[in-house]
């Protein structure tokens, strides 16, 4: 497992995603406020099969974030082990 890029805001996420083509993207839906949702929806439009893990404070917040493969949702309190497990599941080649 390797981190291939990092981004500080929505514009950087979209720019880096297009360049790095990560197997899995981890996005905080609340930071900056509102940008997480817009970023996930835009990724879904541009890269419908991308694997996304969303970090959230509110259960169910990641439901219905657009077309494609539903994101994996984790609470912000998830342990490192839980985050790694979610990333590994997202990177499975069985994704459409």
C-alpha positions as CSV (number, residue, x, y, z in Angstrom):
1,X,0.0,0.0,0.0
2,X,1.3,3.4,-1.0
3,X,0.1,7.0,-0.7
4,X,0.4,8.4,-4.2
5,X,-1.0,11.9,-3.6
6,X,-2.5,14.2,-1.1
7,X,-4.8,17.2,-1.7
8,X,-5.9,20.1,0.5
9,X,-9.1,21.1,-1.2
10,X,-11.7,20.0,-3.9
11,X,-9.8,21.5,-6.8
12,X,-6.6,19.7,-5.7
13,X,-8.4,16.4,-5.3
14,X,-9.8,16.5,-8.8
15,X,-6.4,17.6,-10.3
16,X,-4.4,15.0,-8.4
17,X,-6.9,12.2,-9.0
18,X,-6.7,12.8,-12.8
19,X,-2.8,12.7,-12.6
20,X,-2.3,9.9,-10.0
21,X,-5.3,7.7,-10.7
22,X,-5.3,6.2,-7.2
23,X,-7.0,2.8,-6.6
24,X,-8.8,4.3,-3.6
25,X,-9.5,7.8,-2.4
26,X,-10.2,8.8,1.2
27,X,-12.3,12.0,1.6
28,X,-13.6,13.8,4.7
29,X,-17.1,14.9,3.9
30,X,-17.0,17.8,6.3
31,X,-13.8,19.4,5.5
32,X,-13.8,22.1,4.3
33,X,-17.6,22.4,4.9
34,X,-19.6,21.2,2.0
35,X,-16.7,20.6,-0.3
36,X,-16.4,16.9,0.6
37,X,-19.9,16.2,-0.9
38,X,-19.2,18.2,-4.0
39,X,-15.9,16.4,-4.5
40,X,-17.3,12.9,-4.2
41,X,-20.2,13.8,-6.6
42,X,-17.7,15.2,-9.1
43,X,-15.4,12.2,-8.8
44,X,-18.4,10.0,-9.4
45,X,-19.3,11.9,-12.6
46,X,-15.8,11.9,-14.0
47,X,-14.6,8.5,-12.7
48,X,-17.8,6.4,-12.1
49,X,-16.0,3.3,-10.9
50,X,-13.5,5.0,-8.5
51,X,-13.3,3.5,-5.0
52,X,-14.0,6.1,-2.3
53,X,-13.8,5.8,1.4
54,X,-15.6,8.7,3.1
55,X,-14.8,9.8,6.7
56,X,-17.8,11.2,8.4
57,X,-19.2,12.3,11.8
58,X,-22.7,11.4,10.9
59,X,-23.8,7.8,10.1
60,X,-25.5,7.6,6.7
61,X,-24.0,10.9,5.5
62,X,-22.3,9.1,2.6
63,X,-25.5,7.5,1.3
64,X,-26.6,8.5,-2.2
65,X,-23.5,10.6,-3.2
66,X,-23.9,9.9,-6.9
67,X,-23.6,7.3,-9.5
68,X,-21.2,4.4,-9.6
69,X,-19.9,2.3,-6.8
70,X,-21.3,3.4,-3.4
71,X,-18.6,4.8,-1.1
72,X,-17.4,3.0,1.9
73,X,-18.3,5.0,5.0
74,X,-16.2,5.2,8.1
75,X,-16.7,7.3,11.3
76,X,-14.0,9.8,11.9
77,X,-13.2,7.8,15.1
78,X,-12.2,4.8,13.0
79,X,-8.9,3.2,14.0
80,X,-6.0,3.0,11.6
81,X,-6.7,-0.7,11.3
82,X,-10.3,0.0,10.2
83,X,-9.2,2.6,7.7
84,X,-6.5,0.3,6.2
85,X,-9.1,-2.5,5.9
86,X,-11.5,-0.2,4.1
87,X,-8.8,0.9,1.7
88,X,-7.9,-2.7,1.0
89,X,-11.5,-3.6,0.3
90,X,-11.8,-0.6,-2.0
91,X,-8.7,-1.6,-3.9
92,X,-10.1,-5.1,-4.8
93,X,-10.1,-5.8,-8.5
94,X,-13.7,-6.9,-8.5
95,X,-14.9,-3.3,-8.7
96,X,-16.9,-2.6,-11.9
